[in-house]
Amino acid sequence: MRAKRAKQYQKCMSVYVNSFKFREPFQVLVNSDIIKSSLDAKLPLLEQIKKAIGNSKMLISNCSLQDLRNGGDETIGALVMARKFERRRCKHSTPISTNQNTNNYIVAAQDQGLRSRLRKIPGVPLIHINNSTLILEPINTATKEYVANLETEKLGISQSELSRIRSMAPNSNSGNFLKIKRRKIKKAKGPNPLSVKKPKKAKTTSKNSQNQQNPTHITGKDSASTTSSGPKTDTSTKINQNGKRSIDSVG
């Protein structure tokens, strides 16, 4: 068996183990027609099944044994091989239709009609032989739907928990109190100011050129000071002998 195919079979069986509580040794219910096909293809049935799914136990029903007995000399080899398997007694005379796999059987059969009916039941792995190769069929749609519903029940709120919450909040309307407000994510309205380059400062040369073009005007006080730019004279008052004041100017 190829390594890639073996990994696929392990993934399939992990679904049955986790969701339907299959346990080793797996119970493989063998039909009479697959025993005949294995002998015709010279395929060791028990060894190939153990390589495909792991440790397993072969089972056969009384109906399949009776079918091999009715085959006469052509099915003697298959009958000898089937007697080595563990028997499962069935008291019915006609086939029984069911919608559950309560005993966790893995069905090994060649009949296409039987396999098509079993694909509608969730949790039934199917094995058949194709061109001297043992094949474990992929998971059917009924099993996938069952597993999906099981996961939603585990993650969601069960009916008992929902009724308990409603009893604690009797004024609420149809479970609206279970709605949780989601936090709004703030979006950036503009670029980050820390990542934007700062504007360059104006050069001092440009300022100097502007000052040269626009000279400053002289105020009135400054003009007055400039007009009286002659020699300063200090005046002092003196008292004459006659008692009169005279002003002497010092040039």
PASEBA-1860 file (N, C-alpha, C; in nm, 3 decimals):
! residues 251
1> MRAKRAKQ> 0.084/-0.119/0.000/0.000/0.000/0.000/0.088/0.125/0.000 ~ 0.050/0.221/-0.080/0.126/0.343/-0.089/0.109/0.427/0.037 ~ 0.214/0.509/0.064/0.212/0.591/0.184/0.103/0.697/0.177 ~ 0.080/0.753/0.057/-0.023/0.856/0.042/-0.162/0.799/0.069 ~ -0.188/0.681/0.018/-0.318/0.618/0.040/-0.335/0.580/0.187 ~ -0.229/0.536/0.251/-0.236/0.500/0.393/-0.270/0.622/0.479 ~ -0.215/0.739/0.445/-0.247/0.861/0.520/-0.393/0.900/0.502 ~ -0.445/0.884/0.381/-0.586/0.914/0.357/-0.676/0.823/0.440
9> YQKCMSVY> -0.641/0.695/0.448/-0.721/0.602/0.527/-0.715/0.635/0.676 ~ -0.600/0.679/0.723/-0.588/0.717/0.863/-0.673/0.840/0.896 ~ -0.679/0.936/0.804/-0.764/1.053/0.825/-0.911/1.014/0.829 ~ -0.952/0.924/0.739/-1.092/0.879/0.739/-1.127/0.809/0.870 ~ -1.040/0.722/0.915/-1.069/0.647/1.038/-1.066/0.738/1.160 ~ -0.986/0.845/1.157/-0.985/0.938/1.270/-1.119/1.008/1.285 ~ -1.190/1.032/1.174/-1.323/1.092/1.182/-1.421/0.997/1.250 ~ -1.415/0.869/1.215/-1.505/0.771/1.278/-1.468/0.750/1.425
17> VNSFKFRE> -1.341/0.758/1.458/-1.299/0.739/1.598/-1.344/0.856/1.684 ~ -1.330/0.979/1.633/-1.361/1.097/1.713/-1.511/1.127/1.719 ~ -1.583/1.101/1.609/-1.724/1.139/1.603/-1.819/1.025/1.635 ~ -1.780/0.900/1.606/-1.869/0.786/1.626/-1.816/0.686/1.729 ~ -1.704/0.720/1.793/-1.647/0.638/1.902/-1.609/0.498/1.856 ~ -1.548/0.486/1.739/-1.490/0.359/1.696/-1.364/0.334/1.779 ~ -1.341/0.208/1.814/-1.225/0.172/1.895/-1.160/0.046/1.838 ~ -1.028/0.039/1.856/-0.955/-0.081/1.814/-0.972/-0.191/1.919
25> PFQVLVNS> -0.979/-0.314/1.875/-0.978/-0.362/1.736/-1.111/-0.332/1.667 ~ -1.101/-0.279/1.545/-1.221/-0.246/1.469/-1.295/-0.373/1.427 ~ -1.427/-0.365/1.428/-1.511/-0.479/1.390/-1.546/-0.468/1.242 ~ -1.493/-0.561/1.164/-1.515/-0.561/1.019/-1.614/-0.673/0.987 ~ -1.732/-0.634/0.944/-1.836/-0.730/0.906/-1.817/-0.764/0.758 ~ -1.781/-0.890/0.732/-1.743/-0.933/0.597/-1.862/-1.000/0.530 ~ -1.882/-0.966/0.404/-1.986/-1.030/0.324/-1.926/-1.146/0.245 ~ -2.011/-1.235/0.200/-1.963/-1.356/0.130/-1.899/-1.322/-0.004
33> DIIKSSLD> -1.948/-1.219/-0.072/-1.896/-1.190/-0.206/-1.754/-1.136/-0.202 ~ -1.715/-1.062/-0.099/-1.579/-1.009/-0.093/-1.479/-1.119/-0.061 ~ -1.523/-1.224/0.007/-1.433/-1.338/0.032/-1.403/-1.409/-0.099 ~ -1.505/-1.424/-0.182/-1.484/-1.486/-0.313/-1.391/-1.401/-0.399 ~ -1.410/-1.269/-0.397/-1.326/-1.180/-0.479/-1.181/-1.182/-0.432 ~ -1.159/-1.190/-0.302/-1.021/-1.194/-0.251/-0.949/-1.321/-0.291 ~ -1.022/-1.434/-0.295/-0.960/-1.560/-0.339/-0.931/-1.558/-0.489 ~ -1.022/-1.497/-0.565/-0.998/-1.488/-0.709/-0.879/-1.397/-0.741
41> AKLPLLEQ> -0.862/-1.290/-0.664/-0.751/-1.197/-0.686/-0.624/-1.239/-0.613 ~ -0.631/-1.349/-0.536/-0.517/-1.398/-0.457/-0.465/-1.288/-0.363 ~ -0.562/-1.227/-0.294/-0.534/-1.115/-0.206/-0.556/-1.160/-0.061 ~ -0.456/-1.150/0.026/-0.476/-1.183/0.168/-0.566/-1.077/0.233 ~ -0.690/-1.111/0.256/-0.790/-1.014/0.298/-0.759/-0.956/0.437 ~ -0.731/-1.044/0.531/-0.709/-0.998/0.668/-0.585/-0.908/0.678 ~ -0.479/-0.945/0.612/-0.356/-0.864/0.617/-0.376/-0.726/0.554 ~ -0.445/-0.723/0.442/-0.467/-0.595/0.374/-0.559/-0.503/0.455
49> IKKAIGNS> -0.656/-0.560/0.522/-0.746/-0.479/0.605/-0.670/-0.419/0.724 ~ -0.582/-0.498/0.785/-0.504/-0.447/0.897/-0.407/-0.338/0.852 ~ -0.351/-0.351/0.731/-0.264/-0.245/0.681/-0.341/-0.116/0.652 ~ -0.467/-0.131/0.610/-0.546/-0.015/0.571/-0.600/0.062/0.691 ~ -0.658/-0.008/0.788/-0.728/0.062/0.897/-0.666/0.035/1.034 ~ -0.575/-0.061/1.046/-0.516/-0.091/1.175/-0.565/-0.223/1.232 ~ -0.548/-0.238/1.361/-0.588/-0.362/1.428/-0.738/-0.383/1.414 ~ -0.777/-0.497/1.365/-0.919/-0.522/1.337/-0.953/-0.668/1.364
57> KMLISNCS> -1.083/-0.690/1.376/-1.137/-0.823/1.404/-1.241/-0.855/1.298 ~ -1.226/-0.974/1.233/-1.314/-1.011/1.123/-1.439/-1.081/1.177 ~ -1.554/-1.037/1.127/-1.683/-1.092/1.166/-1.759/-1.135/1.042 ~ -1.842/-1.235/1.057/-1.927/-1.282/0.947/-2.061/-1.327/1.006 ~ -2.166/-1.302/0.932/-2.300/-1.336/0.980/-2.338/-1.477/0.933 ~ -2.439/-1.530/0.997/-2.489/-1.663/0.958/-2.547/-1.663/0.818 ~ -2.600/-1.548/0.777/-2.657/-1.539/0.642/-2.549/-1.556/0.536 ~ -2.433/-1.493/0.559/-2.324/-1.504/0.462/-2.267/-1.646/0.461
65> LQDLRNGG> -2.258/-1.710/0.576/-2.211/-1.849/0.579/-2.307/-1.942/0.506 ~ -2.436/-1.919/0.522/-2.534/-2.002/0.451/-2.526/-1.980/0.301 ~ -2.496/-1.857/0.262/-2.479/-1.828/0.119/-2.360/-1.905/0.062 ~ -2.250/-1.914/0.137/-2.134/-1.989/0.090/-2.161/-2.139/0.088 ~ -2.240/-2.187/0.182/-2.275/-2.330/0.182/-2.361/-2.365/0.060 ~ -2.447/-2.272/0.023/-2.534/-2.298/-0.092/-2.458/-2.292/-0.224 ~ -2.335/-2.239/-0.222/-2.257/-2.229/-0.346/-2.199/-2.359/-0.394 ~ -2.196/-2.460/-0.309/-2.147/-2.591/-0.350/-1.995/-2.595/-0.357
73> DETIGALV> -1.944/-2.669/-0.457/-1.799/-2.689/-0.469/-1.725/-2.561/-0.508 ~ -1.791/-2.470/-0.571/-1.723/-2.348/-0.615/-1.684/-2.258/-0.499 ~ -1.751/-2.268/-0.387/-1.726/-2.179/-0.274/-1.670/-2.254/-0.153 ~ -1.608/-2.370/-0.177/-1.552/-2.445/-0.064/-1.436/-2.368/0.000 ~ -1.348/-2.314/-0.084/-1.233/-2.238/-0.031/-1.279/-2.116/0.047 ~ -1.379/-2.045/-0.003/-1.431/-1.928/0.068/-1.499/-1.968/0.198 ~ -1.564/-2.086/0.198/-1.629/-2.133/0.320/-1.526/-2.169/0.427 ~ -1.417/-2.232/0.385/-1.310/-2.265/0.482/-1.250/-2.138/0.541
81> MARKFERR> -1.233/-2.037/0.459/-1.177/-1.910/0.506/-1.276/-1.839/0.599 ~ -1.405/-1.845/0.567/-1.505/-1.774/0.647/-1.523/-1.837/0.784 ~ -1.497/-1.967/0.797/-1.514/-2.032/0.927/-1.410/-1.987/1.030 ~ -1.302/-1.924/0.983/-1.201/-1.872/1.076/-1.243/-1.741/1.140 ~ -1.345/-1.677/1.084/-1.389/-1.549/1.136/-1.490/-1.570/1.249 ~ -1.505/-1.466/1.330/-1.602/-1.470/1.441/-1.743/-1.454/1.384 ~ -1.836/-1.532/1.437/-1.972/-1.531/1.385/-2.059/-1.430/1.460 ~ -2.152/-1.373/1.385/-2.255/-1.288/1.440/-2.390/-1.349/1.404
89> RCKHSTPI> -2.462/-1.389/1.507/-2.588/-1.457/1.484/-2.696/-1.357/1.447 ~ -2.776/-1.396/1.351/-2.891/-1.316/1.309/-3.011/-1.409/1.294 ~ -3.121/-1.371/1.354/-3.241/-1.455/1.355/-3.339/-1.421/1.243 ~ -3.307/-1.319/1.165/-3.402/-1.275/1.063/-3.386/-1.362/0.938 ~ -3.494/-1.370/0.862/-3.492/-1.445/0.737/-3.484/-1.352/0.615 ~ -3.518/-1.226/0.636/-3.512/-1.126/0.529/-3.419/-1.014/0.574 ~ -3.360/-0.938/0.480/-3.270/-0.828/0.519/-3.342/-0.722/0.603 ~ -3.270/-0.666/0.696/-3.325/-0.564/0.786/-3.268/-0.429/0.744
97> STNQNTNN> -3.356/-0.330/0.731/-3.313/-0.194/0.698/-3.303/-0.113/0.827 ~ -3.195/-0.038/0.839/-3.174/0.043/0.958/-3.110/0.175/0.918 ~ -3.119/0.272/1.007/-3.062/0.405/0.981/-2.948/0.438/1.077 ~ -2.905/0.342/1.157/-2.798/0.366/1.253/-2.700/0.249/1.253 ~ -2.575/0.282/1.286/-2.472/0.181/1.300/-2.436/0.174/1.449 ~ -2.524/0.113/1.526/-2.508/0.115/1.672/-2.388/0.033/1.718 ~ -2.350/-0.071/1.646/-2.239/-0.157/1.687/-2.105/-0.116/1.626 ~ -2.103/-0.005/1.553/-1.979/0.046/1.493/-1.911/-0.058/1.404
105> YIVAAQDQ> -1.987/-0.111/1.309/-1.933/-0.209/1.216/-1.869/-0.137/1.097 ~ -1.760/-0.196/1.047/-1.703/-0.159/0.919/-1.743/-0.268/0.821 ~ -1.815/-0.232/0.716/-1.872/-0.330/0.624/-1.779/-0.349/0.506 ~ -1.743/-0.474/0.480/-1.661/-0.511/0.365/-1.749/-0.592/0.270 ~ -1.785/-0.533/0.157/-1.877/-0.597/0.063/-1.845/-0.552/-0.078 ~ -1.880/-0.639/-0.175/-1.861/-0.609/-0.317/-1.990/-0.567/-0.385 ~ -2.104/-0.594/-0.327/-2.232/-0.564/-0.388/-2.252/-0.412/-0.394 ~ -2.268/-0.359/-0.514/-2.283/-0.214/-0.529/-2.416/-0.165/-0.475
113> GLRSRLRK> -2.520/-0.244/-0.490/-2.651/-0.203/-0.437/-2.649/-0.193/-0.284 ~ -2.584/-0.290/-0.220/-2.573/-0.286/-0.074/-2.491/-0.165/-0.029 ~ -2.382/-0.138/-0.098/-2.299/-0.024/-0.060/-2.369/0.109/-0.083 ~ -2.448/0.120/-0.189/-2.522/0.244/-0.214/-2.626/0.269/-0.105 ~ -2.689/0.163/-0.053/-2.785/0.180/0.057/-2.713/0.217/0.187 ~ -2.596/0.160/0.210/-2.523/0.188/0.333/-2.461/0.328/0.332 ~ -2.440/0.386/0.215/-2.386/0.522/0.210/-2.483/0.626/0.264 ~ -2.610/0.593/0.269/-2.710/0.686/0.322/-2.714/0.686/0.475
121> IPGVPLIH> -2.645/0.592/0.537/-2.642/0.582/0.683/-2.515/0.648/0.733 ~ -2.522/0.743/0.824/-2.399/0.807/0.874/-2.319/0.713/0.963 ~ -2.187/0.719/0.949/-2.099/0.643/1.037/-2.079/0.498/0.997 ~ -2.083/0.468/0.866/-2.061/0.330/0.819/-1.944/0.331/0.721 ~ -1.823/0.293/0.764/-1.711/0.282/0.669/-1.732/0.161/0.577 ~ -1.696/0.177/0.451/-1.717/0.072/0.350/-1.583/0.034/0.288 ~ -1.564/-0.096/0.269/-1.442/-0.153/0.210/-1.483/-0.241/0.093 ~ -1.410/-0.232/-0.018/-1.431/-0.322/-0.130/-1.298/-0.343/-0.202
129> INNSTLIL> -1.298/-0.436/-0.296/-1.178/-0.471/-0.373/-1.198/-0.422/-0.515 ~ -1.096/-0.352/-0.568/-1.101/-0.302/-0.705/-0.966/-0.330/-0.771 ~ -0.966/-0.415/-0.872/-0.844/-0.450/-0.946/-0.734/-0.501/-0.852 ~ -0.769/-0.597/-0.771/-0.676/-0.662/-0.678/-0.619/-0.563/-0.575 ~ -0.694/-0.456/-0.545/-0.653/-0.357/-0.447/-0.766/-0.334/-0.349 ~ -0.732/-0.338/-0.222/-0.831/-0.312/-0.118/-0.848/-0.161/-0.103 ~ -0.973/-0.114/-0.104/-1.003/0.029/-0.103/-1.100/0.060/0.010 ~ -1.065/0.160/0.089/-1.156/0.216/0.189/-1.220/0.339/0.129
137> EPINTATK> -1.353/0.336/0.117/-1.423/0.446/0.051/-1.413/0.575/0.132 ~ -1.410/0.689/0.064/-1.408/0.817/0.137/-1.538/0.839/0.214 ~ -1.535/0.937/0.301/-1.650/0.965/0.388/-1.767/1.012/0.303 ~ -1.884/0.952/0.325/-2.002/0.988/0.246/-2.065/1.118/0.298 ~ -2.162/1.168/0.221/-2.224/1.297/0.253/-2.307/1.290/0.381 ~ -2.371/1.177/0.407/-2.450/1.165/0.530/-2.361/1.175/0.654 ~ -2.244/1.114/0.647/-2.151/1.123/0.759/-2.098/1.264/0.776 ~ -2.068/1.332/0.665/-2.017/1.470/0.673/-2.121/1.563/0.736
145> EYVANLET> -2.248/1.547/0.698/-2.353/1.631/0.756/-2.369/1.604/0.905 ~ -2.361/1.477/0.943/-2.373/1.443/1.085/-2.259/1.504/1.166 ~ -2.137/1.496/1.114/-2.020/1.550/1.185/-2.030/1.702/1.195 ~ -2.078/1.769/1.087/-2.093/1.914/1.090/-2.196/1.958/1.195 ~ -2.308/1.887/1.202/-2.409/1.920/1.304/-2.356/1.895/1.445 ~ -2.278/1.790/1.459/-2.220/1.760/1.590/-2.123/1.869/1.635 ~ -2.045/1.921/1.544/-1.950/2.028/1.578/-2.022/2.157/1.614 ~ -2.130/2.189/1.542/-2.206/2.311/1.574/-2.272/2.300/1.710
153> EKLGISQS> -2.318/2.181/1.746/-2.378/2.162/1.878/-2.274/2.179/1.989 ~ -2.152/2.133/1.964/-2.047/2.147/2.065/-2.006/2.293/2.083 ~ -1.996/2.367/1.972/-1.952/2.505/1.980/-2.064/2.600/2.020 ~ -2.189/2.568/1.984/-2.301/2.656/2.015/-2.362/2.627/2.150 ~ -2.484/2.679/2.169/-2.558/2.664/2.294/-2.662/2.555/2.276 ~ -2.664/2.461/2.367/-2.762/2.353/2.361/-2.900/2.404/2.402 ~ -3.002/2.322/2.378/-3.138/2.361/2.410/-3.159/2.374/2.561 ~ -3.095/2.286/2.638/-3.108/2.294/2.784/-3.045/2.422/2.838
161> ELSRIRSM> -2.928/2.458/2.784/-2.864/2.581/2.829/-2.944/2.703/2.787 ~ -3.003/2.698/2.667/-3.083/2.810/2.620/-3.207/2.830/2.706 ~ -3.274/2.721/2.743/-3.392/2.731/2.829/-3.354/2.782/2.968 ~ -3.236/2.744/3.017/-3.190/2.791/3.147/-3.162/2.941/3.144 ~ -3.103/2.990/3.036/-3.074/3.133/3.023/-3.203/3.212/3.012 ~ -3.301/3.160/2.939/-3.428/3.230/2.926/-3.504/3.234/3.058 ~ -3.492/3.129/3.139/-3.556/3.131/3.271/-3.491/3.235/3.362 ~ -3.361/3.258/3.346/-3.293/3.359/3.427/-3.328/3.500/3.381
169> APNSNSGN> -3.363/3.520/3.255/-3.402/3.650/3.202/-3.540/3.638/3.139 ~ -3.648/3.636/3.219/-3.782/3.612/3.162/-3.835/3.728/3.080 ~ -3.784/3.851/3.099/-3.836/3.967/3.026/-3.777/3.982/2.888 ~ -3.680/3.900/2.856/-3.616/3.910/2.725/-3.704/3.849/2.618 ~ -3.687/3.896/2.495/-3.771/3.852/2.383/-3.693/3.762/2.291 ~ -3.729/3.636/2.290/-3.680/3.538/2.192/-3.529/3.538/2.177 ~ -3.461/3.548/2.287/-3.317/3.532/2.285/-3.240/3.648/2.229 ~ -3.303/3.767/2.225/-3.227/3.883/2.176/-3.118/3.926/2.272
177> FLKIKRRK> -3.132/3.887/2.397/-3.030/3.924/2.495/-2.900/3.849/2.472 ~ -2.903/3.746/2.389/-2.781/3.671/2.361/-2.693/3.739/2.258 ~ -2.745/3.843/2.194/-2.666/3.910/2.093/-2.557/3.993/2.159 ~ -2.439/3.984/2.107/-2.324/4.054/2.162/-2.284/4.164/2.065 ~ -2.264/4.281/2.120/-2.221/4.393/2.035/-2.075/4.377/1.998 ~ -2.051/4.387/1.873/-1.915/4.374/1.828/-1.844/4.510/1.833 ~ -1.723/4.505/1.868/-1.645/4.628/1.878/-1.610/4.676/1.738 ~ -1.636/4.805/1.713/-1.607/4.862/1.583/-1.457/4.886/1.568
185> IKKAKGPN> -1.409/4.855/1.453/-1.267/4.873/1.425/-1.247/5.012/1.365 ~ -1.162/5.091/1.430/-1.135/5.225/1.381/-1.041/5.219/1.262 ~ -1.083/5.288/1.156/-1.000/5.292/1.035/-0.919/5.421/1.033 ~ -0.805/5.416/0.974/-0.718/5.533/0.966/-0.778/5.634/0.868 ~ -0.798/5.758/0.916/-0.856/5.862/0.830/-0.750/5.935/0.749 ~ -0.627/5.931/0.790/-0.520/6.000/0.719/-0.387/5.934/0.748 ~ -0.281/5.987/0.691/-0.149/5.928/0.716/-0.104/5.952/0.859 ~ -0.018/5.869/0.906/0.037/5.883/1.039/0.127/6.007/1.044
193> PLSVKKPK> 0.100/6.100/1.136/0.183/6.223/1.137/0.328/6.196/1.170 ~ 0.356/6.088/1.239/0.495/6.056/1.271/0.573/6.005/1.151 ~ 0.501/5.951/1.053/0.568/5.898/0.935/0.580/5.999/0.821 ~ 0.517/6.116/0.836/0.521/6.219/0.731/0.646/6.304/0.751 ~ 0.714/6.340/0.644/0.832/6.423/0.652/0.795/6.567/0.691 ~ 0.878/6.625/0.773/0.855/6.763/0.815/0.889/6.858/0.700 ~ 0.818/6.975/0.691/0.851/7.073/0.583/0.986/7.138/0.610 ~ 1.060/7.163/0.503/1.192/7.225/0.516/1.180/7.372/0.552
201> KAKTTSKN> 1.275/7.426/0.635/1.274/7.566/0.677/1.323/7.655/0.561 ~ 1.270/7.779/0.557/1.311/7.874/0.453/1.454/7.917/0.477 ~ 1.528/7.937/0.371/1.668/7.973/0.383/1.683/8.120/0.427 ~ 1.791/8.148/0.500/1.815/8.284/0.549/1.851/8.379/0.437 ~ 1.907/8.328/0.329/1.944/8.414/0.217/1.823/8.481/0.154 ~ 1.714/8.408/0.150/1.593/8.466/0.093/1.543/8.581/0.179 ~ 1.555/8.567/0.311/1.512/8.674/0.400/1.599/8.799/0.380 ~ 1.729/8.779/0.366/1.819/8.893/0.347/1.789/8.968/0.218
209> SQNQQNPT> 1.758/8.894/0.114/1.726/8.959/-0.013/1.600/9.042/-0.003 ~ 1.503/8.993/0.074/1.379/9.069/0.092/1.406/9.198/0.168 ~ 1.497/9.192/0.268/1.530/9.313/0.345/1.598/9.418/0.258 ~ 1.683/9.372/0.162/1.749/9.466/0.073/1.651/9.533/-0.022 ~ 1.553/9.459/-0.066/1.455/9.517/-0.158/1.363/9.615/-0.087 ~ 1.332/9.592/0.040/1.240/9.676/0.116/1.315/9.740/0.232 ~ 1.389/9.858/0.211/1.463/9.922/0.321/1.365/9.982/0.420 ~ 1.412/9.999/0.544/1.326/10.051/0.650/1.319/10.203/0.641
217> HITGKDSA> 1.204/10.268/0.675/1.181/10.412/0.676/1.227/10.471/0.808 ~ 1.272/10.598/0.805/1.323/10.666/0.925/1.207/10.733/0.994 ~ 1.196/10.707/1.122/1.087/10.766/1.199/1.117/10.911/1.229 ~ 1.017/10.982/1.285/1.030/11.123/1.316/1.136/11.151/1.421 ~ 1.144/11.069/1.522/1.242/11.089/1.628/1.381/11.074/1.572 ~ 1.399/10.976/1.486/1.532/10.955/1.428/1.572/11.072/1.340 ~ 1.473/11.129/1.264/1.505/11.243/1.177/1.541/11.365/1.258 ~ 1.475/11.380/1.369/1.505/11.495/1.454/1.644/11.484/1.510
225> STTSSGPK> 1.680/11.366/1.545/1.814/11.346/1.601/1.921/11.369/1.495 ~ 1.890/11.334/1.370/1.988/11.351/1.263/2.004/11.496/1.224 ~ 1.895/11.577/1.225/1.905/11.719/1.188/1.985/11.797/1.289 ~ 1.972/11.761/1.411/2.048/11.831/1.515/2.179/11.761/1.539 ~ 2.249/11.742/1.429/2.377/11.671/1.440/2.494/11.765/1.461 ~ 2.471/11.898/1.483/2.578/11.994/1.504/2.641/11.979/1.640 ~ 2.738/12.068/1.674/2.805/12.059/1.804/2.710/12.091/1.916 ~ 2.720/12.012/2.018/2.634/12.030/2.132/2.682/12.148/2.215
233> TDTSTKIN> 2.591/12.222/2.271/2.620/12.337/2.357/2.562/12.315/2.493 ~ 2.642/12.338/2.592/2.594/12.325/2.731/2.569/12.464/2.786 ~ 2.456/12.487/2.838/2.417/12.616/2.896/2.420/12.608/3.045 ~ 2.467/12.710/3.110/2.470/12.716/3.255/2.436/12.858/3.301 ~ 2.374/12.869/3.405/2.331/13.000/3.458/2.427/13.046/3.565 ~ 2.457/13.175/3.560/2.544/13.237/3.660/2.475/13.362/3.715 ~ 2.511/13.400/3.836/2.454/13.519/3.902/2.562/13.629/3.903 ~ 2.526/13.745/3.843/2.618/13.858/3.839/2.625/13.925/3.976
241> QNGKRSID> 2.716/14.027/3.979/2.729/14.102/4.102/2.605/14.185/4.128 ~ 2.536/14.226/4.022/2.416/14.306/4.039/2.296/14.221/4.080 ~ 2.316/14.090/4.089/2.205/14.001/4.129/2.122/13.951/4.012 ~ 2.171/13.978/3.886/2.098/13.928/3.771/2.161/13.800/3.719 ~ 2.076/13.720/3.667/2.124/13.593/3.611/2.170/13.613/3.467 ~ 2.281/13.551/3.437/2.329/13.554/3.298/2.352/13.411/3.251 ~ 2.326/13.385/3.128/2.337/13.249/3.070/2.463/13.244/2.988 ~ 2.551/13.164/3.025/2.674/13.144/2.948/2.663/13.016/2.869
249> SVG> 2.698/13.025/2.751/2.697/12.904/2.667/2.835/12.852/2.649 ~ 2.851/12.737/2.667/2.982/12.672/2.651/2.979/12.599/2.520 ~ 3.068/12.645/2.423/3.068/12.586/2.292/3.157/12.468/2.284
END
